[in-house]
Amino acid sequence: MNYPVLDLKATGERINQLRKDNNLRVIDVAEYMGFESTQAVYKWQRGESLPTVDNLYALSRLLHTSVDDILIGEKERDDEPSLSFCLCA
């Protein structure tokens, strides 16, 4: 298993495309996240930064997709989800 590396630019492009696919404006995302401006969302879309873990989770809910789809996309994903939960006894 290779160590996974995130491509910030590709992740930003996915965020932008998922936003558009959901007919959302950048201001809609910023308001949902509780941001006072759109600056952070634009930085994500340009691949200059990544959302924090809690913002990634919120973004996945808003965009009706998984955190994996935002970070790595469907094509690059392996069989193992990066966020899995075990209800072990």
Phi and psi in radians as a Rosetta constraint file:
Dihedral C 1 N 2 CA 2 C 2 CIRCULARHARMONIC -1.506 0.35
Dihedral N 2 CA 2 C 2 N 3 CIRCULARHARMONIC 2.578 0.35
Dihedral C 2 N 3 CA 3 C 3 CIRCULARHARMONIC -1.184 0.35
Dihedral N 3 CA 3 C 3 N 4 CIRCULARHARMONIC 2.173 0.35
Dihedral C 3 N 4 CA 4 C 4 CIRCULARHARMONIC -1.282 0.35
Dihedral N 4 CA 4 C 4 N 5 CIRCULARHARMONIC 2.409 0.35
Dihedral C 4 N 5 CA 5 C 5 CIRCULARHARMONIC -2.177 0.35
Dihedral N 5 CA 5 C 5 N 6 CIRCULARHARMONIC 2.309 0.35
Dihedral C 5 N 6 CA 6 C 6 CIRCULARHARMONIC -1.538 0.35
Dihedral N 6 CA 6 C 6 N 7 CIRCULARHARMONIC 2.426 0.35
Dihedral C 6 N 7 CA 7 C 7 CIRCULARHARMONIC -1.718 0.35
Dihedral N 7 CA 7 C 7 N 8 CIRCULARHARMONIC 1.823 0.35
Dihedral C 7 N 8 CA 8 C 8 CIRCULARHARMONIC -1.038 0.35
Dihedral N 8 CA 8 C 8 N 9 CIRCULARHARMONIC -0.721 0.35
Dihedral C 8 N 9 CA 9 C 9 CIRCULARHARMONIC -1.110 0.35
Dihedral N 9 CA 9 C 9 N 10 CIRCULARHARMONIC -0.815 0.35
Dihedral C 9 N 10 CA 10 C 10 CIRCULARHARMONIC -1.145 0.35
Dihedral N 10 CA 10 C 10 N 11 CIRCULARHARMONIC -0.662 0.35
Dihedral C 10 N 11 CA 11 C 11 CIRCULARHARMONIC -1.101 0.35
Dihedral N 11 CA 11 C 11 N 12 CIRCULARHARMONIC -0.754 0.35
Dihedral C 11 N 12 CA 12 C 12 CIRCULARHARMONIC -1.061 0.35
Dihedral N 12 CA 12 C 12 N 13 CIRCULARHARMONIC -0.717 0.35
Dihedral C 12 N 13 CA 13 C 13 CIRCULARHARMONIC -1.115 0.35
Dihedral N 13 CA 13 C 13 N 14 CIRCULARHARMONIC -0.669 0.35
Dihedral C 13 N 14 CA 14 C 14 CIRCULARHARMONIC -1.157 0.35
Dihedral N 14 CA 14 C 14 N 15 CIRCULARHARMONIC -0.740 0.35
Dihedral C 14 N 15 CA 15 C 15 CIRCULARHARMONIC -1.035 0.35
Dihedral N 15 CA 15 C 15 N 16 CIRCULARHARMONIC -0.796 0.35
Dihedral C 15 N 16 CA 16 C 16 CIRCULARHARMONIC -1.056 0.35
Dihedral N 16 CA 16 C 16 N 17 CIRCULARHARMONIC -0.826 0.35
Dihedral C 16 N 17 CA 17 C 17 CIRCULARHARMONIC -1.171 0.35
Dihedral N 17 CA 17 C 17 N 18 CIRCULARHARMONIC -0.741 0.35
Dihedral C 17 N 18 CA 18 C 18 CIRCULARHARMONIC -1.099 0.35
Dihedral N 18 CA 18 C 18 N 19 CIRCULARHARMONIC -0.671 0.35
Dihedral C 18 N 19 CA 19 C 19 CIRCULARHARMONIC -1.058 0.35
Dihedral N 19 CA 19 C 19 N 20 CIRCULARHARMONIC -0.824 0.35
Dihedral C 19 N 20 CA 20 C 20 CIRCULARHARMONIC -1.129 0.35
Dihedral N 20 CA 20 C 20 N 21 CIRCULARHARMONIC -0.717 0.35
Dihedral C 20 N 21 CA 21 C 21 CIRCULARHARMONIC -1.045 0.35
Dihedral N 21 CA 21 C 21 N 22 CIRCULARHARMONIC -0.490 0.35
Dihedral C 21 N 22 CA 22 C 22 CIRCULARHARMONIC -1.691 0.35
Dihedral N 22 CA 22 C 22 N 23 CIRCULARHARMONIC 0.229 0.35
Dihedral C 22 N 23 CA 23 C 23 CIRCULARHARMONIC 0.921 0.35
Dihedral N 23 CA 23 C 23 N 24 CIRCULARHARMONIC 0.761 0.35
Dihedral C 23 N 24 CA 24 C 24 CIRCULARHARMONIC -1.944 0.35
Dihedral N 24 CA 24 C 24 N 25 CIRCULARHARMONIC 2.491 0.35
Dihedral C 24 N 25 CA 25 C 25 CIRCULARHARMONIC -1.559 0.35
Dihedral N 25 CA 25 C 25 N 26 CIRCULARHARMONIC 2.828 0.35
Dihedral C 25 N 26 CA 26 C 26 CIRCULARHARMONIC -1.017 0.35
Dihedral N 26 CA 26 C 26 N 27 CIRCULARHARMONIC -0.696 0.35
Dihedral C 26 N 27 CA 27 C 27 CIRCULARHARMONIC -1.110 0.35
Dihedral N 27 CA 27 C 27 N 28 CIRCULARHARMONIC -0.574 0.35
Dihedral C 27 N 28 CA 28 C 28 CIRCULARHARMONIC -1.108 0.35
Dihedral N 28 CA 28 C 28 N 29 CIRCULARHARMONIC -0.759 0.35
Dihedral C 28 N 29 CA 29 C 29 CIRCULARHARMONIC -1.127 0.35
Dihedral N 29 CA 29 C 29 N 30 CIRCULARHARMONIC -0.820 0.35
Dihedral C 29 N 30 CA 30 C 30 CIRCULARHARMONIC -1.043 0.35
Dihedral N 30 CA 30 C 30 N 31 CIRCULARHARMONIC -0.765 0.35
Dihedral C 30 N 31 CA 31 C 31 CIRCULARHARMONIC -1.146 0.35
Dihedral N 31 CA 31 C 31 N 32 CIRCULARHARMONIC -0.718 0.35
Dihedral C 31 N 32 CA 32 C 32 CIRCULARHARMONIC -1.035 0.35
Dihedral N 32 CA 32 C 32 N 33 CIRCULARHARMONIC -0.690 0.35
Dihedral C 32 N 33 CA 33 C 33 CIRCULARHARMONIC -1.357 0.35
Dihedral N 33 CA 33 C 33 N 34 CIRCULARHARMONIC -0.207 0.35
Dihedral C 33 N 34 CA 34 C 34 CIRCULARHARMONIC 1.448 0.35
Dihedral N 34 CA 34 C 34 N 35 CIRCULARHARMONIC 0.362 0.35
Dihedral C 34 N 35 CA 35 C 35 CIRCULARHARMONIC -1.448 0.35
Dihedral N 35 CA 35 C 35 N 36 CIRCULARHARMONIC 2.598 0.35
Dihedral C 35 N 36 CA 36 C 36 CIRCULARHARMONIC -1.434 0.35
Dihedral N 36 CA 36 C 36 N 37 CIRCULARHARMONIC -0.346 0.35
Dihedral C 36 N 37 CA 37 C 37 CIRCULARHARMONIC -2.446 0.35
Dihedral N 37 CA 37 C 37 N 38 CIRCULARHARMONIC 3.058 0.35
Dihedral C 37 N 38 CA 38 C 38 CIRCULARHARMONIC -1.629 0.35
Dihedral N 38 CA 38 C 38 N 39 CIRCULARHARMONIC 0.017 0.35
Dihedral C 38 N 39 CA 39 C 39 CIRCULARHARMONIC -0.950 0.35
Dihedral N 39 CA 39 C 39 N 40 CIRCULARHARMONIC -0.808 0.35
Dihedral C 39 N 40 CA 40 C 40 CIRCULARHARMONIC -1.108 0.35
Dihedral N 40 CA 40 C 40 N 41 CIRCULARHARMONIC -0.730 0.35
Dihedral C 40 N 41 CA 41 C 41 CIRCULARHARMONIC -1.115 0.35
Dihedral N 41 CA 41 C 41 N 42 CIRCULARHARMONIC -0.751 0.35
Dihedral C 41 N 42 CA 42 C 42 CIRCULARHARMONIC -1.102 0.35
Dihedral N 42 CA 42 C 42 N 43 CIRCULARHARMONIC -0.661 0.35
Dihedral C 42 N 43 CA 43 C 43 CIRCULARHARMONIC -1.119 0.35
Dihedral N 43 CA 43 C 43 N 44 CIRCULARHARMONIC -0.696 0.35
Dihedral C 43 N 44 CA 44 C 44 CIRCULARHARMONIC -1.066 0.35
Dihedral N 44 CA 44 C 44 N 45 CIRCULARHARMONIC -0.836 0.35
Dihedral C 44 N 45 CA 45 C 45 CIRCULARHARMONIC -1.146 0.35
Dihedral N 45 CA 45 C 45 N 46 CIRCULARHARMONIC -0.524 0.35
Dihedral C 45 N 46 CA 46 C 46 CIRCULARHARMONIC -1.458 0.35
Dihedral N 46 CA 46 C 46 N 47 CIRCULARHARMONIC -0.118 0.35
Dihedral C 46 N 47 CA 47 C 47 CIRCULARHARMONIC 1.348 0.35
Dihedral N 47 CA 47 C 47 N 48 CIRCULARHARMONIC 0.399 0.35
Dihedral C 47 N 48 CA 48 C 48 CIRCULARHARMONIC -1.512 0.35
Dihedral N 48 CA 48 C 48 N 49 CIRCULARHARMONIC -0.385 0.35
Dihedral C 48 N 49 CA 49 C 49 CIRCULARHARMONIC -2.743 0.35
Dihedral N 49 CA 49 C 49 N 50 CIRCULARHARMONIC 2.921 0.35
Dihedral C 49 N 50 CA 50 C 50 CIRCULARHARMONIC -1.963 0.35
Dihedral N 50 CA 50 C 50 N 51 CIRCULARHARMONIC 2.624 0.35
Dihedral C 50 N 51 CA 51 C 51 CIRCULARHARMONIC -1.119 0.35
Dihedral N 51 CA 51 C 51 N 52 CIRCULARHARMONIC 2.648 0.35
Dihedral C 51 N 52 CA 52 C 52 CIRCULARHARMONIC -1.160 0.35
Dihedral N 52 CA 52 C 52 N 53 CIRCULARHARMONIC 2.946 0.35
Dihedral C 52 N 53 CA 53 C 53 CIRCULARHARMONIC -1.024 0.35
Dihedral N 53 CA 53 C 53 N 54 CIRCULARHARMONIC -0.791 0.35
Dihedral C 53 N 54 CA 54 C 54 CIRCULARHARMONIC -1.180 0.35
Dihedral N 54 CA 54 C 54 N 55 CIRCULARHARMONIC -0.615 0.35
Dihedral C 54 N 55 CA 55 C 55 CIRCULARHARMONIC -1.231 0.35
Dihedral N 55 CA 55 C 55 N 56 CIRCULARHARMONIC -0.596 0.35
Dihedral C 55 N 56 CA 56 C 56 CIRCULARHARMONIC -1.079 0.35
Dihedral N 56 CA 56 C 56 N 57 CIRCULARHARMONIC -0.767 0.35
Dihedral C 56 N 57 CA 57 C 57 CIRCULARHARMONIC -1.088 0.35
Dihedral N 57 CA 57 C 57 N 58 CIRCULARHARMONIC -0.824 0.35
Dihedral C 57 N 58 CA 58 C 58 CIRCULARHARMONIC -1.080 0.35
Dihedral N 58 CA 58 C 58 N 59 CIRCULARHARMONIC -0.727 0.35
Dihedral C 58 N 59 CA 59 C 59 CIRCULARHARMONIC -1.097 0.35
Dihedral N 59 CA 59 C 59 N 60 CIRCULARHARMONIC -0.704 0.35
Dihedral C 59 N 60 CA 60 C 60 CIRCULARHARMONIC -1.101 0.35
Dihedral N 60 CA 60 C 60 N 61 CIRCULARHARMONIC -0.640 0.35
Dihedral C 60 N 61 CA 61 C 61 CIRCULARHARMONIC -1.192 0.35
Dihedral N 61 CA 61 C 61 N 62 CIRCULARHARMONIC -0.780 0.35
Dihedral C 61 N 62 CA 62 C 62 CIRCULARHARMONIC -1.103 0.35
Dihedral N 62 CA 62 C 62 N 63 CIRCULARHARMONIC -0.699 0.35
Dihedral C 62 N 63 CA 63 C 63 CIRCULARHARMONIC -1.598 0.35
Dihedral N 63 CA 63 C 63 N 64 CIRCULARHARMONIC 0.067 0.35
Dihedral C 63 N 64 CA 64 C 64 CIRCULARHARMONIC 0.969 0.35
Dihedral N 64 CA 64 C 64 N 65 CIRCULARHARMONIC 0.856 0.35
Dihedral C 64 N 65 CA 65 C 65 CIRCULARHARMONIC -2.597 0.35
Dihedral N 65 CA 65 C 65 N 66 CIRCULARHARMONIC -3.121 0.35
Dihedral C 65 N 66 CA 66 C 66 CIRCULARHARMONIC -1.673 0.35
Dihedral N 66 CA 66 C 66 N 67 CIRCULARHARMONIC 2.831 0.35
Dihedral C 66 N 67 CA 67 C 67 CIRCULARHARMONIC -1.068 0.35
Dihedral N 67 CA 67 C 67 N 68 CIRCULARHARMONIC -0.683 0.35
Dihedral C 67 N 68 CA 68 C 68 CIRCULARHARMONIC -1.011 0.35
Dihedral N 68 CA 68 C 68 N 69 CIRCULARHARMONIC -0.766 0.35
Dihedral C 68 N 69 CA 69 C 69 CIRCULARHARMONIC -1.104 0.35
Dihedral N 69 CA 69 C 69 N 70 CIRCULARHARMONIC -0.616 0.35
Dihedral C 69 N 70 CA 70 C 70 CIRCULARHARMONIC -1.217 0.35
Dihedral N 70 CA 70 C 70 N 71 CIRCULARHARMONIC -0.828 0.35
Dihedral C 70 N 71 CA 71 C 71 CIRCULARHARMONIC -1.332 0.35
Dihedral N 71 CA 71 C 71 N 72 CIRCULARHARMONIC -0.740 0.35
Dihedral C 71 N 72 CA 72 C 72 CIRCULARHARMONIC -2.183 0.35
Dihedral N 72 CA 72 C 72 N 73 CIRCULARHARMONIC -0.250 0.35
Dihedral C 72 N 73 CA 73 C 73 CIRCULARHARMONIC 1.374 0.35
Dihedral N 73 CA 73 C 73 N 74 CIRCULARHARMONIC 2.877 0.35
Dihedral C 73 N 74 CA 74 C 74 CIRCULARHARMONIC -1.241 0.35
Dihedral N 74 CA 74 C 74 N 75 CIRCULARHARMONIC -0.669 0.35
Dihedral C 74 N 75 CA 75 C 75 CIRCULARHARMONIC -1.159 0.35
Dihedral N 75 CA 75 C 75 N 76 CIRCULARHARMONIC -0.641 0.35
Dihedral C 75 N 76 CA 76 C 76 CIRCULARHARMONIC -1.534 0.35
Dihedral N 76 CA 76 C 76 N 77 CIRCULARHARMONIC -0.166 0.35
Dihedral C 76 N 77 CA 77 C 77 CIRCULARHARMONIC -1.226 0.35
Dihedral N 77 CA 77 C 77 N 78 CIRCULARHARMONIC 2.469 0.35
Dihedral C 77 N 78 CA 78 C 78 CIRCULARHARMONIC -1.590 0.35
Dihedral N 78 CA 78 C 78 N 79 CIRCULARHARMONIC -2.996 0.35
Dihedral C 78 N 79 CA 79 C 79 CIRCULARHARMONIC -1.314 0.35
Dihedral N 79 CA 79 C 79 N 80 CIRCULARHARMONIC -0.314 0.35
Dihedral C 79 N 80 CA 80 C 80 CIRCULARHARMONIC -1.707 0.35
Dihedral N 80 CA 80 C 80 N 81 CIRCULARHARMONIC 2.153 0.35
Dihedral C 80 N 81 CA 81 C 81 CIRCULARHARMONIC -1.200 0.35
Dihedral N 81 CA 81 C 81 N 82 CIRCULARHARMONIC 2.559 0.35
Dihedral C 81 N 82 CA 82 C 82 CIRCULARHARMONIC -1.357 0.35
Dihedral N 82 CA 82 C 82 N 83 CIRCULARHARMONIC -0.432 0.35
Dihedral C 82 N 83 CA 83 C 83 CIRCULARHARMONIC -2.043 0.35
Dihedral N 83 CA 83 C 83 N 84 CIRCULARHARMONIC 1.748 0.35
Dihedral C 83 N 84 CA 84 C 84 CIRCULARHARMONIC -2.158 0.35
Dihedral N 84 CA 84 C 84 N 85 CIRCULARHARMONIC 2.666 0.35
Dihedral C 84 N 85 CA 85 C 85 CIRCULARHARMONIC -2.134 0.35
Dihedral N 85 CA 85 C 85 N 86 CIRCULARHARMONIC 2.447 0.35
Dihedral C 85 N 86 CA 86 C 86 CIRCULARHARMONIC -2.066 0.35
Dihedral N 86 CA 86 C 86 N 87 CIRCULARHARMONIC 2.165 0.35
Dihedral C 86 N 87 CA 87 C 87 CIRCULARHARMONIC -1.727 0.35
Dihedral N 87 CA 87 C 87 N 88 CIRCULARHARMONIC 1.182 0.35
Dihedral C 87 N 88 CA 88 C 88 CIRCULARHARMONIC -1.452 0.35
Dihedral N 88 CA 88 C 88 N 89 CIRCULARHARMONIC 2.493 0.35
